[in-house]
Amino acid sequence: MKLYSYFRSSAAYRVRIALNLKGIEAEQQAVHLLKSEPLIAYRATHNRQGLVPAIESDDGTFVQSIAIMEYLDERYPDAPLLPEGYAARAYVRAAALLIACDIHPLANLRVLRYLKRDLGQEQEAIDSWYRHWVEDGFARLEDYVVG
């Protein structure tokens, strides 16, 4: 099994955590998301989206962190990532999706680059924007978890 990852990617980090919790060894292949030449090669051969993580296994290549973690949990049922019971699993999935859908998209490299390159925002404004949405997202996550 091979995991295509980038050290700054929180989505790839989620998959590395899942692999570790399940005791699954995977070869790590770094994908440099800031350099265009390696990224173009990666897109052509492993993930047309040009995003990380991607994981290659005997079953195929899978992308998107939540889908990869669900694949790992179903393919390797020992040390399950989700709790028993449909209600408990729904609760955990909602927390995971709060991170993956509400926080991560606003704080990822593509969005931050767009703010700077295409909208001409200064770094101070980008940092403020980033901080606002990350703090807001984590406050909502904490409220959900503390309940």
Rosetta blueprint (number, residue, H / E / L):
1 M L
2 K E
3 L E
4 Y E
5 S E
6 Y L
7 F L
8 R L
9 S L
10 S H
11 A H
12 A H
13 Y H
14 R H
15 V H
16 R H
17 I H
18 A H
19 L H
20 N H
21 L H
22 K H
23 G L
24 I L
25 E L
26 A L
27 E E
28 Q E
29 Q E
30 A E
31 V L
32 H L
33 L L
34 L L
35 K L
36 S H
37 E H
38 P H
39 L H
40 I H
41 A H
42 Y H
43 R H
44 A H
45 T H
46 H L
47 N L
48 R L
49 Q L
50 G L
51 L L
52 V L
53 P L
54 A E
55 I E
56 E E
57 S E
58 D L
59 D L
60 G E
61 T E
62 F E
63 V E
64 Q L
65 S H
66 I H
67 A H
68 I H
69 M H
70 E H
71 Y H
72 L H
73 D H
74 E H
75 R H
76 Y L
77 P L
78 D L
79 A L
80 P L
81 L L
82 L L
83 P L
84 E L
85 G L
86 Y H
87 A H
88 A H
89 R H
90 A H
91 Y H
92 V H
93 R H
94 A H
95 A H
96 A H
97 L H
98 L H
99 I H
100 A H
101 C H
102 D H
103 I H
104 H H
105 P H
106 L H
107 A H
108 N L
109 L H
110 R H
111 V H
112 L H
113 R H
114 Y H
115 L H
116 K H
117 R H
118 D L
119 L L
120 G L
121 Q L
122 E L
123 Q H
124 E H
125 A H
126 I H
127 D H
128 S H
129 W H
130 Y H
131 R H
132 H H
133 W H
134 V H
135 E H
136 D H
137 G H
138 F H
139 A H
140 R H
141 L H
142 E H
143 D H
144 Y H
145 V H
146 V H
147 G L
